[in-house]
Amino acid sequence: MKDTVTLTVASLLSILLFSLHWADEIARGIETGRLSNIGGVAILLVWLCGTLVLAERRSGYIVTLLGSIFGVGVLALHMSGAGLVSNRIVNTGRVLFWVWTLIAMGTAASLSGVLSVRGLWRLRRSRSR
């Protein structure tokens, strides 16, 4: 499969899993479901535009790379302490789905980060020739 197609699929999967994870946190009461979440929606919109509208352009690779770093950062924050194993999460039930979306999002985001770097590297090499 071509790297650009794989990058698009991995990035879209990351966006989907991030939104599921976020919605699950709102449904559990871990995150607030308020108007202040519009900033998160804007981040997802920019990430989605970078993936679909700006595909195979330098700006698109940069946006997907930043989105990938953001996705892996969410995983890292949750895995670094009380965010994963606290009683707030364990006592809410359906913990498997919450953890699975977190791990799957981190994995897909890591793949799209690697592919974004490869795309940027390929653009740089083709311009230097």
N, C-alpha and C positions, 0 to 999 in steps of 0.2 A: 504494500500500500504506500502511496506517495506521502511524504512527510507532511505536506500541507493539509491533506485530507485527515491524516492522523491527528495533527495539531488541532484542527477544527473540531473533530469529534471529542478529543480529550478536553478541550477548553469548554465546549458545550456541556459535557458531562460534569465538569467541575462546577460550572454555573448552576446546573440543575441540582446537584448534590448539595451545594452551598445553600441554595434557596430552600431545599427540603430540611436541611439541618437547622437553618435559621427559623423556619416556620415551626419546626418541632420545639425549639426553645421558647418561642412565643406561646405556643399552645400549652406548654408545661408551666408557664409563668416565670421561667428563668430570665427571659428577656421581656421587656415591655412592648406591647403592641400599640405604639403611639405614633403620632405624626412625626416625631423625631426619627423614625425609621426611614423616612424619605431619603436621607443621605445614603443609607445602605442600598436602597433601590437605585439611586443614581450610580453608585459604584457598579452594581450588577449591569445596569444599562450601558455604561462605558465599556465594561468588560465584554458584553455581548456585541456591541458595535465594533470593537477592536477585533473580535473573532470573525464576525460575518461581513462587515462592511469594508474593513481595512485589511482583509486577508492578503497575504503575500506582499505587503508594504512594510517599510521600516516602522512606521507608526503603529501598524497592527501588531507586529511582533513585539514592540515595546509594551503596548497595552496588555497583550496576552501574557507577557512575562511578568508585568506588575500584578496582574490578576492571579497568576500562578503563585507568586510570592505571597500575596494576600491569603490565598487558599491554604498554602502550607503553613503560613503564620497562624491561622485559626487552629490548625491541628497542633502546632507547637505550643500555643497558649493553653489549649485544653489539656495537653499531655504533660505540661510542666508543673502541675500541682493540683490544687483543689478543684480546678475546673472540670476534671474528668471523674473523680471518685468521691466528690463531696456528697453529703446526705441530700442536698437539694436535688441532685440528679438521680441518685440511686432510689430514693423513696418515691419517685414519680411514676415508676413502671415503664415498660417498653424501653428499657435502657439499651437493649441490643440495637434497635433501629437508630437511636441517637449516636451510639458509638460507631456503628457500621457506616452511617453517612459521613461521619467525621473522618474515618480511616480511608474510605473510598474517595472522598473529596481530596484528601491530602495526597493520595496516590495519583489520581488523575491530574491534579494540579502540578505535581512533580513532573509527570510526563510532559505536560504542555509547557512547563518551564524549560525543560531540556530541549524540546523541539523548537521553542521560540529562540533560544540561544543559537541553535543550529541554523535556523532561518536567518537570523541577524548575521551570523558568521558567513553564510553563503552569500548574502547580499554584499557584504564587505569585500569578499574575495572577487565577486563578479565585477564590482566597480573599480577595483584596483587593476584589473586586466586591461 
